[in-house]
Amino acid sequence: MNQPVTLALSDLGKGKHGMVSAIDFELPVQQRLRHLGIQLGEQVTVIRSSVANSPLMVRINGAYLMMRRQDAQHIQVAIAS
């Protein structure tokens, strides 16, 4: 059986999805993200991803969120290989 591959949410391509496996932020930021629905074990899908430093649009728990790419670099997702 294949092991899941872990990568930063910012590296996940448009239309791809994964499960949040780690959030590398200070506790107050982690709590804010949790209130937005981004927490360990949740499925996240990249809806819109552009090049450079433009924000990502993700869907999590039925909600659509815009997220700065530099913030998405601190969220790890596991994907099936």
Secondary structure, 3 states (H helix, E strand, C coil): CCCCEEEEHHHCCCCCEEEEEEECCCHHHHHHHHHCCCCCCCEEEEEECCCCCCCEEEEECCEEEEECHHHHCCEEEEECC
